[in-house]
Every structure is written in structure tokens, then in C-alpha cells.
């Protein structure tokens, strides 16, 4: 089974619409990166057949976000970091969220098990 996790910087208190857009950016970017990996097409294909499981979790801030992204990179999991253009509610270059996977669900769970749902 495969899954994708999107981590959101909770300290930013993003409005719902902005949050949804940032999460979508992270998800799509991570899938595109996965597709360019060696076995990525097979992973994405399986993930799609399984229903494209996604979970949105909160991290306290940018520092914690990078900690979890690095843990995923250490496991060779495709990741994505999203920084905002700054045209609406946050300053340009603000890191808002990141994505891990899609990848093996057990591996992602091991990394993110201590985080809470958004």
C-alpha cells in the first residue's frame, strides 16, 4: 500500500483556501518528482489504483518541516517543499508546506507517526 503525506506549517495560520492551494501544490510537485524517479511510474500507478491516499499533518514551523523532509530523504522517499510567491497572505519565499511520497505506507508512517492531523 502507498500513501502521501503533506506537512503544513501550523504557525502560519493560513486561511482555508490558501491552505488548500498550498497542499495541492505540494502533492502535485511530489508526484511529478516521483514520476521522474527510477521506479516512480510503478509507484504512482499503484498509488492511483489504490485510491491515491493522502494525509495532511501539521508541523509546528519551517524548522520542524525540514526535519521531517530530511528524514524522508534519508529513506530515499521523494519529497517536495513549497515556498509561496507572496501575492496574497504571506511574504514572498515563505515555506508553507511539504510533501512526502507517494511511497510505501509503512515507511512513511514510521517517519510521521508522532504528528497530528491538520
N, C-alpha and C positions, 0 to 999 in steps of 0.2 A: 504494500500500500504506500501511496505517495501523498505528500501534503506540502503546502506552502504556508509559511508564517510571515506576517507583516508586523513589524515592530514600529510603534508610533511613540514619538517623544511627548509624553504626557504633560510636561511642564509648559508646553506651548499653548495648551487650552484652545486648540483650533476649533473654529465653528464646524458644525457637522458637514456642510457642503465642501469646505476646504479639506477637511479630514478625508472625506470620501475620495476626492480627486487625488490627493497625495498617495493614499493607499492604492488606488488604481494605477498610478504612475509606477509605484514600486513593484506591484505584481507583474505588470506588463514588461517592465525592464528586466526583471529577474527571469521571466520566461524566455525572453529574447536571448539573454545570455546563456541560459540552459540549452537552447536550440543550437548555439554555436559550439557547445562542448562536445567531446568525442561521442559519448553515449546519450547525449541530450535529447535527440529526437525520439529515442525509445522511451526515455523517462517521461517526456512531455506527452507523448502518445498514450502511455499507460495512465498517467495522471488525468488526462482528459476523459478516458474511458471510465475511470473510477469516480468521476464527478467533480474533478478539479477542487478538492478540499483545500480551503483557505481558512486560517485563523488569524484574527487581529489581536495582538497583545500590546500591552503598554510597557514602556521603559520610562524611567524617570526623566532622563535627559540625553543629550547627544553623547556624553561620555559612556553611559550605560549602553546605548545603541551600538556604538563602535565596539564595545566589549563583546556583545553577542554576535555581531557580524564577524569579528575576528575568530571567535570560537567556531563558527560555521566554516569560515575559510580554512581553518586548520583541519577540518574534516573533509576538505575539498568539495564543499557544497557551494553552488553558485549563489551569489548574493547581489544585492543592489542597494545603493544609498541614494536617496532623493534629496536634493537641495532645491529650494524654491527660488523662482525668478524674482520674487519680491514685489509683484504687481498689485497685491491685494492686502493681506493681513499680517505678513511677516516681512522682515528685512531681506533684501536680496542675499542669497547664499546661505540662508538658514537651513540647516539639516532638519528635515521634518520626520522622515521615516526611512525604513529599510526593509528589504525582503530577504528571506532565506528559503531557497528551494524554488520550484518543487524538487523534492528529494525523498529518500526513504523516511517514512514517518517516525520510526523508532529512533533514528539518528537525530532528527530534528527535536523530538520530544526530550531526548537526553540533554540537549543543549538548552532548551527553553522551558523546561518543566517548572521552574520557580517563578515564572512570570504570570501575571493576571490578565484576564480578558479585558479588552478595551471597553 
